[in-house]
């Protein structure tokens, strides 16, 4: 399969090869961004899980305060992500 792809590429013009490289670069960048987003989400999940576990040992009033701070942080993170992607 790789040799068939190489054979196809040998027949391409320089402009076609440049376009192919640009498309590949875009796909690699997209995958890197996706991987970074997954890593960030996993980190947030771990922190949230740890925080919720800690909250189970605190008085009820302290839990509400910490939960409200977590919600605010998530909302701010969502707004930042939306701005980064030009959605707001």
C-alpha positions, 0 to 999 in steps of 0.5 A, a space after each residue: 500500500 505504501 509503495 502504491 502511494 509512493 508511486 502516485 506521489 512520484 507522478 504528482 507535480 510540484 504544486 500538487 505535492 505542495 498542496 498535499 503537504 499543506 493538507 497533511 500539515 493541517 491534519 497534523 495540526 488538527 490532531 495535535 490540537 485535539 490531543 492537547 484538548 483531550 489531555 486538558 480535559 483529562 487533567 480537569 477530570 482528575 482535578 474535579 474528581 479529586 476535589 469532589 472526593 475531598 468535598 465528601 469529607 467537608 461540611 455542607 456549607 464548604 461544599 457549596 462554596 467550592 462547587 460554586 467556585 468550580 462552576 465559575 472556573 468551568 464557565 470561564 474556561 468555556 468562554 476562553 475556549 469559545 473566544 479562541 475558536 472565534 465563537 463569542 
